[in-house]
Amino acid sequence: MNLIYLLNSAEDFFEIENLKLNKKAKERFHLFFSKINFPMTLYIEQFYNDKDYSNIFYNFYSSKFQFPSKYTKRLIFFEGVIKKEDILNQDFNLEDRLIGIMVLRPIKNQIGKVLINPQKLKIDGFIRTTSLEIGCCGRKMCLESFPFSAQDSEFMSCAETTLWSILNYYGTRYPEYKTALPHEIVKISDENGYQRVLPSSGLNYMMSSLILKKFGFASKIYYRLIENKTEESEINFKRWFHYYVESGIPIMVGIKFEGENIGHAISCVGHGKIHVDLNRSYKIDNFEIYNSADFIHEYIYMDDNRIPFEISEFDKFNGYDKNTLIKYFIVPLYKRIYIDASEAEKVFLNVLKNKYLGISNLKEFGTKFAIRIFLTTSKNYKNGRFIGNGNENVKDLYINLSMPKFVWVCEITTIDLYKKGKALGEIVIDVTATIGDFNELFLIRYPKKFLFKHKNDNIMTMKKKLENIKKIPKEFDILKTNLREIKNV
């Protein structure tokens, strides 16, 4: 028999005897309820067959002498007061009231799969989500979220759980990838390792990267210099991390705890608010160039020890007694992306320094500028430029471009225009190009100037093209299609 409860406070939830929550689960729910507005309605499915837990059960727990139940409980949370007759009324818009679902497993780590709409949470930032179809109360509903689960600690540790989360995001969002069941991840580790994998003792970053490769990604590892670090290496590591987050790419993050050899793995799916500070810049002739990656200090993480969509500082993670820092991160890149974040940044800076194609084209707008670097699909790029420009001539220029599947983009703007979400110029490079002699260069735009590079163009032909172009507006909207803005604080 399924049950319905009206919750006016967190205490109402913890008084439900049927749930039988352990201490760790109660701590998680306290965190969750601190991010949600009351009242809300809770619908409990008593005997729910969760496919991910079933996969773990039949591949591991059923082999134990004393094994848990194969059934879970599914908790469905709705905004406000929902009555039984509302659920039965097909004309009642239940989907708009859906906060999310949580699966309770009959094992030590009770929290299983969690799908929460971040628009219902008290957070402020920019995130990446996907549309997930769920069957709920006899209806099909769509929920914008990012897959999340707590580790069960025996079959899947934090690393496997993070991989499951990322792979299910990609498998749901893009047809070229497939979702992953828990045993598929563990099987790859077993087939490529040198010792038993069950019970799980975790995965190192090399095995995690290999698993992503097996699922069709050209994974890229960024390992941090810790003992021999320099100011430059620290700045670069954080900037490269940010470029991928700004690109809307969920990345696997390895955390190091102070004084411990054992680490922790989580995923990053977005970033927090923008705080413009002018403490660090590049010097190009008389120009000062600020990097927008330095304006972001908080990121949005999916930590299986906590709750979904939690905001923490770059190196200082919530909920841990010891000091933390990011030791490495792994990026699941599309296999035809040959230029990575560090190489793209070098290309953009070289173009900005060029006396014909660079920042000198904006000298009438002052000496201080900001750049914003990100990777995006040609589909997202064209859509963003189409809706971000009122000029029909400019739209025509963009929509008729023949482009690779992905491009790196560097938007250029003044500090004041950046705060308004506007750009003055941009440099676009082809991610499949061979690096050197501006081979990577694909497109340049400045006020009244627009250049599309052809295969055999050199510096001088590009200079002429940039000088002889029809008038176009000086300002345009920055691209906003990689991440969704959430502002519920």
LUMTI-900597 format. One record per residue (C-alpha): residue in three letters; x, z, y. Coordinates in Angstrom, 3 decimals. Example, Ala and Ser with C-alpha at 12.3 -4.5 7.8 and 13.67 -1.06 7.14 Angstrom:
type=ALA&X=12.300&Z=7.800&Y=-4.500
type=SER&X=13.670&Z=7.140&Y=-1.060
END
This chain:
type=MET&X=0.000&Z=0.000&Y=0.000
type=ASN&X=1.494&Z=-1.048&Y=3.350
type=LEU&X=1.301&Z=1.454&Y=6.199
type=ILE&X=0.818&Z=1.288&Y=9.992
type=TYR&X=2.018&Z=3.945&Y=12.445
type=LEU&X=1.819&Z=4.271&Y=16.218
type=LEU&X=5.096&Z=5.579&Y=17.642
type=ASN&X=5.002&Z=7.225&Y=21.053
type=SER&X=8.504&Z=8.659&Y=20.665
type=ALA&X=11.444&Z=8.728&Y=18.264
type=GLU&X=10.158&Z=12.042&Y=16.890
type=ASP&X=7.027&Z=10.295&Y=15.622
type=PHE&X=9.231&Z=8.015&Y=13.531
type=PHE&X=11.357&Z=10.789&Y=12.021
type=GLU&X=8.250&Z=12.717&Y=10.990
type=ILE&X=7.202&Z=9.929&Y=8.601
type=GLU&X=7.850&Z=11.509&Y=5.191
type=ASN&X=7.533&Z=8.253&Y=3.307
type=LEU&X=10.846&Z=6.956&Y=4.698
type=LYS&X=13.167&Z=9.671&Y=3.315
type=LEU&X=16.068&Z=8.804&Y=5.606
type=ASN&X=19.567&Z=10.146&Y=5.037
type=LYS&X=21.777&Z=11.489&Y=7.822
type=LYS&X=23.616&Z=8.235&Y=8.500
type=ALA&X=20.392&Z=6.228&Y=8.715
type=LYS&X=18.900&Z=8.777&Y=11.121
type=GLU&X=21.929&Z=8.402&Y=13.401
type=ARG&X=21.443&Z=4.624&Y=13.441
type=PHE&X=17.747&Z=4.915&Y=14.278
type=HIS&X=18.480&Z=7.357&Y=17.111
type=LEU&X=20.783&Z=4.707&Y=18.611
type=PHE&X=18.186&Z=1.999&Y=18.087
type=PHE&X=15.353&Z=3.961&Y=19.701
type=SER&X=17.531&Z=4.708&Y=22.745
type=LYS&X=17.501&Z=0.937&Y=23.445
type=ILE&X=13.752&Z=0.374&Y=22.957
type=ASN&X=10.708&Z=1.175&Y=25.069
type=PHE&X=7.823&Z=3.219&Y=23.658
type=PRO&X=5.047&Z=3.057&Y=22.575
type=MET&X=5.533&Z=0.735&Y=19.637
type=THR&X=3.756&Z=0.042&Y=16.374
type=LEU&X=5.515&Z=0.304&Y=13.001
type=TYR&X=4.342&Z=-1.670&Y=9.983
type=ILE&X=5.947&Z=-0.628&Y=6.656
type=GLU&X=6.064&Z=-2.858&Y=3.577
type=GLN&X=6.578&Z=-0.446&Y=0.693
type=PHE&X=7.947&Z=-2.759&Y=-2.013
type=TYR&X=9.837&Z=-5.552&Y=-0.319
type=ASN&X=12.013&Z=-8.011&Y=-2.218
type=ASP&X=14.913&Z=-8.688&Y=0.146
type=LYS&X=16.921&Z=-11.678&Y=-1.107
type=ASP&X=20.300&Z=-10.373&Y=0.091
type=TYR&X=19.862&Z=-6.930&Y=-1.454
type=SER&X=18.489&Z=-8.519&Y=-4.656
type=ASN&X=21.599&Z=-10.693&Y=-4.799
type=ILE&X=23.794&Z=-7.601&Y=-4.557
type=PHE&X=21.617&Z=-5.680&Y=-7.015
type=TYR&X=21.767&Z=-8.279&Y=-9.812
type=ASN&X=25.475&Z=-9.010&Y=-9.284
type=PHE&X=26.598&Z=-5.387&Y=-9.091
type=TYR&X=24.212&Z=-2.427&Y=-9.025
type=SER&X=22.266&Z=-3.452&Y=-12.143
type=SER&X=25.518&Z=-3.192&Y=-14.146
type=LYS&X=25.794&Z=0.540&Y=-13.432
type=PHE&X=24.715&Z=3.155&Y=-15.972
type=GLN&X=22.575&Z=4.784&Y=-13.296
type=PHE&X=21.299&Z=2.122&Y=-10.937
type=PRO&X=18.984&Z=2.227&Y=-7.908
type=SER&X=15.638&Z=0.478&Y=-7.532
type=LYS&X=15.635&Z=-3.268&Y=-6.971
type=TYR&X=13.012&Z=-2.906&Y=-4.223
type=THR&X=13.506&Z=-2.135&Y=-0.555
type=LYS&X=11.256&Z=-1.050&Y=2.293
type=ARG&X=10.851&Z=-3.369&Y=5.246
type=LEU&X=10.085&Z=-1.901&Y=8.664
type=ILE&X=8.482&Z=-4.216&Y=11.229
type=PHE&X=8.412&Z=-3.066&Y=14.860
type=PHE&X=5.965&Z=-4.349&Y=17.481
type=GLU&X=5.703&Z=-3.647&Y=21.188
type=GLY&X=2.813&Z=-1.480&Y=22.303
type=VAL&X=-0.282&Z=-0.568&Y=20.331
type=ILE&X=-1.158&Z=-2.942&Y=17.469
type=LYS&X=-4.232&Z=-2.160&Y=15.388
type=LYS&X=-4.954&Z=-3.351&Y=11.863
type=GLU&X=-7.694&Z=-5.654&Y=13.155
type=ASP&X=-5.127&Z=-7.263&Y=15.509
type=ILE&X=-2.896&Z=-8.047&Y=12.539
type=LEU&X=-5.829&Z=-9.576&Y=10.656
type=ASN&X=-6.925&Z=-11.615&Y=13.685
type=GLN&X=-5.147&Z=-14.973&Y=13.479
type=ASP&X=-5.856&Z=-15.635&Y=17.157
type=PHE&X=-3.943&Z=-12.506&Y=18.194
type=ASN&X=-0.397&Z=-13.438&Y=19.356
type=LEU&X=1.596&Z=-11.117&Y=17.133
type=GLU&X=4.844&Z=-13.061&Y=17.499
type=ASP&X=5.239&Z=-12.258&Y=21.209
type=ARG&X=4.959&Z=-8.556&Y=20.407
type=LEU&X=7.535&Z=-8.633&Y=17.611
type=ILE&X=10.604&Z=-6.480&Y=18.309
type=GLY&X=12.263&Z=-7.042&Y=14.950
type=ILE&X=12.628&Z=-6.017&Y=11.323
type=MET&X=14.815&Z=-3.564&Y=9.423
type=VAL&X=15.321&Z=-3.331&Y=5.674
type=LEU&X=15.844&Z=0.084&Y=4.062
type=ARG&X=17.789&Z=-0.106&Y=0.796
type=PRO&X=17.633&Z=2.553&Y=-1.960
type=ILE&X=21.402&Z=3.187&Y=-1.806
type=LYS&X=23.845&Z=5.366&Y=0.108
type=ASN&X=24.005&Z=3.079&Y=3.154
type=GLN&X=20.276&Z=2.697&Y=3.612
type=ILE&X=20.249&Z=0.252&Y=6.529
type=GLY&X=20.227&Z=-3.303&Y=5.205
type=LYS&X=19.394&Z=-6.527&Y=6.984
type=VAL&X=18.329&Z=-6.155&Y=10.615
type=LEU&X=16.876&Z=-8.861&Y=12.853
type=ILE&X=16.135&Z=-7.707&Y=16.403
type=ASN&X=15.060&Z=-9.742&Y=19.420
type=PRO&X=17.660&Z=-8.790&Y=22.080
type=GLN&X=15.118&Z=-9.580&Y=24.797
type=LYS&X=13.372&Z=-6.349&Y=23.752
type=LEU&X=16.524&Z=-4.205&Y=24.053
type=LYS&X=17.857&Z=-2.365&Y=27.093
type=ILE&X=20.948&Z=-4.505&Y=27.505
type=ASP&X=22.353&Z=-6.704&Y=30.247
type=GLY&X=24.546&Z=-9.665&Y=29.414
type=PHE&X=24.904&Z=-13.124&Y=27.897
type=ILE&X=24.552&Z=-13.696&Y=24.154
type=ARG&X=24.323&Z=-16.240&Y=21.355
type=THR&X=21.310&Z=-16.207&Y=19.040
type=THR&X=19.493&Z=-18.465&Y=16.609
type=SER&X=15.833&Z=-18.956&Y=15.714
type=LEU&X=15.023&Z=-17.205&Y=12.438
type=GLU&X=11.763&Z=-17.773&Y=10.610
type=ILE&X=10.321&Z=-14.720&Y=8.903
type=GLY&X=7.203&Z=-14.035&Y=6.902
type=CYS&X=5.506&Z=-11.037&Y=8.412
type=CYS&X=2.039&Z=-9.564&Y=7.865
type=GLY&X=0.877&Z=-12.753&Y=6.156
type=ARG&X=2.087&Z=-14.960&Y=9.007
type=LYS&X=5.069&Z=-17.154&Y=9.731
type=MET&X=6.846&Z=-16.065&Y=12.885
type=CYS&X=10.054&Z=-17.040&Y=14.659
type=LEU&X=12.486&Z=-14.461&Y=15.956
type=GLU&X=15.457&Z=-15.181&Y=18.246
type=SER&X=18.272&Z=-12.988&Y=16.973
type=PHE&X=21.647&Z=-12.826&Y=15.254
type=PRO&X=21.863&Z=-11.757&Y=11.579
type=PHE&X=23.014&Z=-8.163&Y=11.138
type=SER&X=23.458&Z=-5.761&Y=8.254
type=ALA&X=25.215&Z=-2.517&Y=7.504
type=GLN&X=27.793&Z=-2.666&Y=4.721
type=ASP&X=26.784&Z=-1.130&Y=1.404
type=SER&X=30.423&Z=0.102&Y=0.962
type=GLU&X=30.690&Z=-0.920&Y=-2.702
type=PHE&X=29.856&Z=-4.601&Y=-3.043
type=MET&X=30.480&Z=-5.554&Y=0.588
type=SER&X=32.741&Z=-3.858&Y=3.118
type=CYS&X=32.775&Z=-4.501&Y=6.855
type=ALA&X=34.711&Z=-7.769&Y=6.496
type=GLU&X=32.361&Z=-9.306&Y=3.928
type=THR&X=29.359&Z=-8.141&Y=5.947
type=THR&X=30.743&Z=-9.692&Y=9.143
type=LEU&X=31.369&Z=-12.968&Y=7.313
type=TRP&X=27.829&Z=-12.859&Y=5.890
type=SER&X=26.483&Z=-12.403&Y=9.425
type=ILE&X=28.462&Z=-15.313&Y=10.919
type=LEU&X=27.799&Z=-17.674&Y=8.008
type=ASN&X=24.079&Z=-16.997&Y=8.061
type=TYR&X=23.986&Z=-17.619&Y=11.787
type=TYR&X=25.641&Z=-21.020&Y=11.341
type=GLY&X=23.648&Z=-21.902&Y=8.229
type=THR&X=20.402&Z=-21.191&Y=10.057
type=ARG&X=21.302&Z=-22.970&Y=13.287
type=TYR&X=23.162&Z=-26.090&Y=12.167
type=PRO&X=22.295&Z=-28.499&Y=9.314
type=GLU&X=25.974&Z=-29.192&Y=8.464
type=TYR&X=26.482&Z=-25.579&Y=7.354
type=LYS&X=24.746&Z=-23.456&Y=4.744
type=THR&X=23.746&Z=-19.818&Y=4.634
type=ALA&X=25.694&Z=-17.467&Y=2.367
type=LEU&X=24.470&Z=-15.000&Y=-0.210
type=PRO&X=26.638&Z=-11.884&Y=-0.620
type=HIS&X=27.929&Z=-12.813&Y=-4.086
type=GLU&X=29.130&Z=-16.221&Y=-2.809
type=ILE&X=31.450&Z=-14.492&Y=-0.352
type=VAL&X=32.711&Z=-12.003&Y=-2.936
type=LYS&X=33.212&Z=-14.777&Y=-5.509
type=ILE&X=35.628&Z=-16.682&Y=-3.242
type=SER&X=37.612&Z=-13.494&Y=-2.703
type=ASP&X=37.692&Z=-12.880&Y=-6.465
type=GLU&X=38.824&Z=-16.415&Y=-7.314
type=ASN&X=41.616&Z=-16.410&Y=-4.727
type=GLY&X=42.858&Z=-12.835&Y=-4.979
type=TYR&X=45.334&Z=-11.030&Y=-7.227
type=GLN&X=43.380&Z=-7.921&Y=-8.147
type=ARG&X=39.812&Z=-6.821&Y=-8.732
type=VAL&X=37.407&Z=-7.128&Y=-5.821
type=LEU&X=34.714&Z=-4.673&Y=-7.012
type=PRO&X=34.166&Z=-2.043&Y=-5.831
type=SER&X=35.200&Z=-3.631&Y=-2.540
type=SER&X=38.317&Z=-2.354&Y=-0.799
type=GLY&X=37.871&Z=-4.789&Y=2.092
type=LEU&X=39.430&Z=-8.122&Y=3.047
type=ASN&X=42.518&Z=-8.889&Y=5.083
type=TYR&X=42.405&Z=-11.466&Y=7.859
type=MET&X=44.000&Z=-14.172&Y=5.675
type=MET&X=41.302&Z=-13.910&Y=3.013
type=SER&X=38.573&Z=-13.761&Y=5.670
type=SER&X=39.904&Z=-16.975&Y=7.201
type=LEU&X=40.074&Z=-18.613&Y=3.771
type=ILE&X=36.414&Z=-17.769&Y=3.089
type=LEU&X=35.413&Z=-19.409&Y=6.374
type=LYS&X=37.416&Z=-22.493&Y=5.365
type=LYS&X=35.638&Z=-22.620&Y=2.008
type=PHE&X=32.341&Z=-22.771&Y=3.896
type=GLY&X=33.466&Z=-25.803&Y=5.892
type=PHE&X=35.154&Z=-24.326&Y=8.987
type=ALA&X=38.600&Z=-25.069&Y=10.386
type=SER&X=39.226&Z=-21.394&Y=11.061
type=LYS&X=41.835&Z=-20.357&Y=13.622
type=ILE&X=43.503&Z=-16.917&Y=13.634
type=TYR&X=44.765&Z=-15.257&Y=16.822
type=TYR&X=46.999&Z=-12.294&Y=15.990
type=ARG&X=47.933&Z=-9.855&Y=18.743
type=LEU&X=51.472&Z=-8.795&Y=19.513
type=ILE&X=51.277&Z=-4.999&Y=19.438
type=GLU&X=54.823&Z=-3.630&Y=19.099
type=ASN&X=56.495&Z=-6.446&Y=21.075
type=LYS&X=53.686&Z=-7.093&Y=23.503
type=THR&X=54.256&Z=-8.267&Y=27.058
type=GLU&X=51.929&Z=-8.423&Y=30.039
type=GLU&X=51.680&Z=-12.192&Y=29.588
type=SER&X=50.848&Z=-11.962&Y=25.866
type=GLU&X=48.138&Z=-9.364&Y=26.567
type=ILE&X=46.566&Z=-11.492&Y=29.304
type=ASN&X=46.637&Z=-14.611&Y=27.123
type=PHE&X=45.133&Z=-12.870&Y=24.087
type=LYS&X=42.195&Z=-11.578&Y=26.075
type=ARG&X=41.619&Z=-14.890&Y=27.888
type=TRP&X=41.653&Z=-16.931&Y=24.682
type=PHE&X=39.204&Z=-14.468&Y=23.169
type=HIS&X=36.923&Z=-14.918&Y=26.179
type=TYR&X=37.043&Z=-18.731&Y=26.159
type=TYR&X=35.501&Z=-18.770&Y=22.684
type=VAL&X=32.885&Z=-16.151&Y=23.546
type=GLU&X=31.961&Z=-18.135&Y=26.681
type=SER&X=31.652&Z=-21.142&Y=24.378
type=GLY&X=28.913&Z=-19.440&Y=22.382
type=ILE&X=31.056&Z=-19.223&Y=19.228
type=PRO&X=30.544&Z=-16.006&Y=17.227
type=ILE&X=34.002&Z=-14.728&Y=16.311
type=MET&X=35.241&Z=-12.260&Y=13.722
type=VAL&X=37.122&Z=-9.374&Y=15.334
type=GLY&X=39.607&Z=-7.057&Y=13.610
type=ILE&X=39.905&Z=-3.565&Y=15.108
type=LYS&X=42.889&Z=-1.239&Y=14.752
type=PHE&X=42.417&Z=2.531&Y=14.933
type=GLU&X=45.188&Z=4.574&Y=16.533
type=GLY&X=47.375&Z=6.232&Y=13.915
type=GLU&X=45.678&Z=4.495&Y=10.966
type=ASN&X=46.593&Z=1.501&Y=8.820
type=ILE&X=42.986&Z=0.855&Y=7.786
type=GLY&X=41.050&Z=-1.237&Y=10.278
type=HIS&X=37.517&Z=-2.440&Y=10.787
type=ALA&X=35.886&Z=-5.866&Y=11.157
type=ILE&X=32.967&Z=-6.756&Y=13.433
type=SER&X=31.675&Z=-9.868&Y=15.206
type=CYS&X=31.419&Z=-10.675&Y=18.904
type=VAL&X=28.363&Z=-12.671&Y=20.019
type=GLY&X=28.417&Z=-12.495&Y=23.815
type=HIS&X=29.659&Z=-10.723&Y=26.908
type=GLY&X=28.433&Z=-8.299&Y=29.524
type=LYS&X=27.957&Z=-8.557&Y=33.270
type=ILE&X=30.345&Z=-10.394&Y=35.569
type=HIS&X=32.575&Z=-8.269&Y=37.835
type=VAL&X=34.529&Z=-10.499&Y=40.208
type=ASP&X=37.941&Z=-9.036&Y=41.016
type=LEU&X=40.869&Z=-10.813&Y=42.620
type=ASN&X=43.777&Z=-8.846&Y=41.174
type=ARG&X=45.374&Z=-11.678&Y=39.188
type=SER&X=45.762&Z=-15.406&Y=39.891
type=TYR&X=47.736&Z=-18.565&Y=39.180
type=LYS&X=49.802&Z=-19.971&Y=42.083
type=ILE&X=49.638&Z=-23.749&Y=42.519
type=ASP&X=51.299&Z=-24.868&Y=45.784
type=ASN&X=49.303&Z=-23.093&Y=48.515
type=PHE&X=46.313&Z=-22.437&Y=46.253
type=GLU&X=45.341&Z=-19.304&Y=44.392
type=ILE&X=43.428&Z=-19.936&Y=41.154
type=TYR&X=41.479&Z=-17.071&Y=39.562
type=ASN&X=40.357&Z=-17.148&Y=35.940
type=SER&X=36.740&Z=-16.127&Y=35.271
type=ALA&X=37.882&Z=-14.680&Y=31.931
type=ASP&X=39.400&Z=-11.860&Y=33.989
type=PHE&X=35.973&Z=-11.129&Y=35.519
type=ILE&X=34.503&Z=-9.980&Y=32.180
type=HIS&X=35.404&Z=-6.525&Y=30.850
type=GLU&X=32.592&Z=-5.858&Y=28.354
type=TYR&X=31.518&Z=-7.774&Y=25.269
type=ILE&X=28.517&Z=-7.674&Y=22.958
type=TYR&X=29.369&Z=-6.813&Y=19.368
type=MET&X=27.635&Z=-6.644&Y=15.993
type=ASP&X=29.265&Z=-3.570&Y=14.458
type=ASP&X=27.942&Z=-2.642&Y=11.014
type=ASN&X=28.751&Z=1.008&Y=11.721
type=ARG&X=26.451&Z=0.964&Y=14.732
type=ILE&X=23.432&Z=-1.135&Y=15.813
type=PRO&X=23.033&Z=-4.825&Y=16.750
type=PHE&X=23.957&Z=-6.125&Y=20.214
type=GLU&X=25.993&Z=-3.141&Y=21.354
type=ILE&X=28.019&Z=-3.499&Y=24.550
type=SER&X=31.583&Z=-2.129&Y=24.548
type=GLU&X=34.716&Z=-2.694&Y=26.557
type=PHE&X=37.159&Z=-5.293&Y=25.255
type=ASP&X=39.378&Z=-2.741&Y=23.466
type=LYS&X=37.354&Z=0.463&Y=23.695
type=PHE&X=34.590&Z=0.490&Y=21.093
type=ASN&X=31.640&Z=2.870&Y=21.133
type=GLY&X=31.169&Z=5.516&Y=18.471
type=TYR&X=34.771&Z=6.133&Y=17.396
type=ASP&X=36.777&Z=9.302&Y=17.965
type=LYS&X=40.152&Z=7.538&Y=17.933
type=ASN&X=41.498&Z=4.987&Y=20.370
type=THR&X=40.832&Z=1.403&Y=19.314
type=LEU&X=42.153&Z=-2.050&Y=20.110
type=ILE&X=41.576&Z=-5.575&Y=18.866
type=LYS&X=44.332&Z=-6.524&Y=16.409
type=TYR&X=43.202&Z=-10.080&Y=15.669
type=PHE&X=40.249&Z=-12.408&Y=15.919
type=ILE&X=39.225&Z=-15.382&Y=13.778
type=VAL&X=37.352&Z=-18.352&Y=15.217
type=PRO&X=35.152&Z=-20.483&Y=12.915
type=LEU&X=35.826&Z=-23.850&Y=14.518
type=TYR&X=34.244&Z=-27.193&Y=13.727
type=LYS&X=36.678&Z=-29.196&Y=11.559
type=ARG&X=37.126&Z=-31.969&Y=14.154
type=ILE&X=38.274&Z=-29.659&Y=16.957
type=TYR&X=42.028&Z=-30.269&Y=17.108
type=ILE&X=42.809&Z=-28.701&Y=20.497
type=ASP&X=42.465&Z=-24.916&Y=20.541
type=ALA&X=41.909&Z=-22.541&Y=23.459
type=SER&X=45.582&Z=-21.963&Y=24.279
type=GLU&X=46.353&Z=-25.696&Y=24.298
type=ALA&X=43.245&Z=-26.520&Y=26.346
type=GLU&X=44.239&Z=-23.963&Y=28.985
type=LYS&X=47.691&Z=-25.581&Y=29.322
type=VAL&X=46.142&Z=-29.030&Y=29.731
type=PHE&X=43.770&Z=-27.819&Y=32.465
type=LEU&X=46.582&Z=-26.127&Y=34.388
type=ASN&X=48.735&Z=-29.265&Y=34.163
type=VAL&X=45.899&Z=-31.367&Y=35.565
type=LEU&X=45.272&Z=-28.856&Y=38.371
type=LYS&X=48.969&Z=-29.052&Y=39.322
type=ASN&X=48.950&Z=-32.849&Y=39.490
type=LYS&X=49.140&Z=-34.105&Y=43.091
type=TYR&X=46.701&Z=-36.945&Y=42.419
type=LEU&X=44.180&Z=-35.405&Y=40.002
type=GLY&X=44.475&Z=-31.691&Y=40.686
type=ILE&X=43.296&Z=-28.886&Y=42.916
type=SER&X=44.493&Z=-30.630&Y=46.093
type=ASN&X=41.273&Z=-32.690&Y=45.899
type=LEU&X=39.439&Z=-29.529&Y=46.995
type=LYS&X=41.698&Z=-28.529&Y=49.901
type=GLU&X=38.864&Z=-28.901&Y=52.429
type=PHE&X=37.102&Z=-25.947&Y=50.712
type=GLY&X=39.912&Z=-23.431&Y=51.204
type=THR&X=42.803&Z=-22.038&Y=49.195
type=LYS&X=41.092&Z=-19.662&Y=46.728
type=PHE&X=39.300&Z=-21.016&Y=43.675
type=ALA&X=38.023&Z=-19.808&Y=40.317
type=ILE&X=38.095&Z=-21.688&Y=37.009
type=ARG&X=35.767&Z=-21.232&Y=34.038
type=ILE&X=36.954&Z=-22.568&Y=30.663
type=PHE&X=34.752&Z=-23.115&Y=27.607
type=LEU&X=34.123&Z=-25.359&Y=24.624
type=THR&X=30.750&Z=-27.034&Y=24.157
type=THR&X=29.003&Z=-29.843&Y=22.310
type=SER&X=28.448&Z=-33.154&Y=24.054
type=LYS&X=24.714&Z=-32.578&Y=23.595
type=ASN&X=24.841&Z=-29.232&Y=25.425
type=TYR&X=27.172&Z=-30.650&Y=28.051
type=LYS&X=24.976&Z=-33.638&Y=28.898
type=ASN&X=21.845&Z=-31.510&Y=28.921
type=GLY&X=23.466&Z=-28.979&Y=31.259
type=ARG&X=24.700&Z=-31.630&Y=33.642
type=PHE&X=21.362&Z=-33.463&Y=33.578
type=ILE&X=19.308&Z=-30.405&Y=34.555
type=GLY&X=22.002&Z=-29.083&Y=36.917
type=ASN&X=22.111&Z=-32.145&Y=39.186
type=GLY&X=19.365&Z=-33.406&Y=41.483
type=ASN&X=21.072&Z=-36.722&Y=42.184
type=GLU&X=19.811&Z=-39.581&Y=39.992
type=ASN&X=23.103&Z=-41.497&Y=40.294
type=VAL&X=25.006&Z=-38.523&Y=38.911
type=LYS&X=22.566&Z=-38.101&Y=36.019
type=ASP&X=23.033&Z=-41.761&Y=35.171
type=LEU&X=26.820&Z=-41.343&Y=35.101
type=TYR&X=26.613&Z=-38.463&Y=32.615
type=ILE&X=23.930&Z=-39.710&Y=30.247
type=ASN&X=25.727&Z=-43.042&Y=29.717
type=LEU&X=29.027&Z=-41.433&Y=28.694
type=SER&X=30.202&Z=-42.010&Y=25.137
type=MET&X=31.630&Z=-38.626&Y=24.125
type=PRO&X=33.185&Z=-36.838&Y=21.134
type=LYS&X=31.063&Z=-34.205&Y=19.389
type=PHE&X=32.863&Z=-31.365&Y=21.242
type=VAL&X=34.695&Z=-31.147&Y=24.574
type=TRP&X=36.676&Z=-28.506&Y=26.416
type=VAL&X=35.460&Z=-28.009&Y=29.994
type=CYS&X=37.124&Z=-26.391&Y=33.007
type=GLU&X=34.729&Z=-25.835&Y=35.921
type=ILE&X=36.311&Z=-25.317&Y=39.339
type=THR&X=34.622&Z=-23.515&Y=42.206
type=THR&X=35.117&Z=-21.151&Y=45.126
type=ILE&X=34.593&Z=-17.425&Y=44.621
type=ASP&X=31.374&Z=-17.427&Y=46.674
type=LEU&X=29.927&Z=-20.407&Y=44.814
type=TYR&X=30.895&Z=-18.871&Y=41.464
type=LYS&X=28.758&Z=-15.838&Y=42.279
type=LYS&X=25.852&Z=-18.226&Y=42.942
type=GLY&X=26.343&Z=-20.094&Y=39.653
type=LYS&X=27.630&Z=-23.258&Y=41.361
type=ALA&X=30.719&Z=-25.415&Y=40.773
type=LEU&X=32.585&Z=-27.913&Y=42.968
type=GLY&X=34.522&Z=-29.779&Y=40.313
type=GLU&X=35.315&Z=-30.035&Y=36.625
type=ILE&X=37.908&Z=-31.316&Y=34.194
type=VAL&X=36.813&Z=-32.332&Y=30.690
type=ILE&X=39.150&Z=-33.024&Y=27.762
type=ASP&X=38.635&Z=-34.658&Y=24.382
type=VAL&X=39.156&Z=-32.091&Y=21.586
type=THR&X=40.268&Z=-34.807&Y=19.147
type=ALA&X=43.009&Z=-36.277&Y=21.363
type=THR&X=46.765&Z=-36.136&Y=20.909
type=ILE&X=48.323&Z=-33.772&Y=23.425
type=GLY&X=50.684&Z=-35.207&Y=26.070
type=ASP&X=50.752&Z=-37.518&Y=29.104
type=PHE&X=47.107&Z=-36.720&Y=29.924
type=ASN&X=45.904&Z=-38.349&Y=26.683
type=GLU&X=43.471&Z=-35.462&Y=26.343
type=LEU&X=41.887&Z=-36.095&Y=29.724
type=PHE&X=38.329&Z=-37.378&Y=29.443
type=LEU&X=36.582&Z=-36.808&Y=32.774
type=ILE&X=37.255&Z=-35.427&Y=36.239
type=ARG&X=34.725&Z=-34.677&Y=38.937
type=TYR&X=35.228&Z=-33.513&Y=42.516
type=PRO&X=32.970&Z=-33.827&Y=45.582
type=LYS&X=32.427&Z=-37.558&Y=46.190
type=LYS&X=34.751&Z=-38.377&Y=43.275
type=PHE&X=34.120&Z=-39.084&Y=39.608
type=LEU&X=36.581&Z=-40.326&Y=36.988
type=PHE&X=35.934&Z=-41.307&Y=33.399
type=LYS&X=39.269&Z=-42.024&Y=31.680
type=HIS&X=39.567&Z=-45.098&Y=29.505
type=LYS&X=41.997&Z=-45.302&Y=26.598
type=ASN&X=44.822&Z=-47.127&Y=28.375
type=ASP&X=44.541&Z=-45.500&Y=31.809
type=ASN&X=47.706&Z=-43.977&Y=33.289
type=ILE&X=48.191&Z=-41.681&Y=36.269
type=MET&X=48.139&Z=-44.473&Y=38.829
type=THR&X=44.995&Z=-46.162&Y=37.501
type=MET&X=43.287&Z=-42.780&Y=37.293
type=LYS&X=44.309&Z=-42.054&Y=40.901
type=LYS&X=42.673&Z=-45.298&Y=42.068
type=LYS&X=39.514&Z=-44.632&Y=40.087
type=LEU&X=39.235&Z=-41.141&Y=41.520
type=GLU&X=39.548&Z=-42.482&Y=45.070
type=ASN&X=37.061&Z=-45.319&Y=44.675
type=ILE&X=33.784&Z=-43.874&Y=43.479
type=LYS&X=30.298&Z=-43.663&Y=44.902
type=LYS&X=29.304&Z=-40.543&Y=46.834
type=ILE&X=28.027&Z=-37.681&Y=44.720
type=PRO&X=26.864&Z=-34.149&Y=45.706
type=LYS&X=29.599&Z=-31.606&Y=46.263
type=GLU&X=27.905&Z=-28.777&Y=44.314
type=PHE&X=26.344&Z=-28.598&Y=40.868
type=ASP&X=25.129&Z=-25.862&Y=38.512
type=ILE&X=27.622&Z=-24.303&Y=36.116
type=LEU&X=26.789&Z=-24.984&Y=32.482
type=LYS&X=24.512&Z=-22.263&Y=31.099
type=THR&X=23.471&Z=-23.689&Y=27.722
type=ASN&X=26.103&Z=-21.927&Y=25.568
type=LEU&X=24.761&Z=-18.385&Y=26.057
type=ARG&X=21.359&Z=-16.895&Y=26.846
type=GLU&X=21.099&Z=-14.370&Y=29.654
type=ILE&X=19.519&Z=-11.037&Y=28.720
type=LYS&X=18.617&Z=-8.733&Y=31.580
type=ASN&X=16.498&Z=-5.793&Y=30.472
type=VAL&X=18.316&Z=-2.821&Y=32.014
END
